[in-house]
Amino acid sequence: MVDHADLPDGGLIAHHEIDQRLSKLDKVDQLIPVTVTGARDDLEAALANLLTALESLGLITDSTTAS
């Protein structure tokens, strides 16, 4: 279980927001790891794959576009 003290700015935000952040962190602890692929010499493809993996976990919302 994550404690309030583990959150960045834990003492500067409202308690309801702390509870929301903690519930998200608890869910992340239970996730099945995803595989990130890509070659380190092809940084754009590797970054695109990483963003997709993080979005599939619900950790980010990817609003990037291809150039």
TAWOBEL-V232339 format. One record per helix or strand of 2 or more residues. SS is the DSSP state (H for helix, E for strand). FROM is the first residue (numbers start at 1). LEN is the number of residues. If there is no record, write none. Layout:
# TAWOBEL-V232339
SS;FROM;LEN + SS;FROM;LEN
This chain:
# TAWOBEL-V232339
H;4;3 + H;15;15 + H;43;14
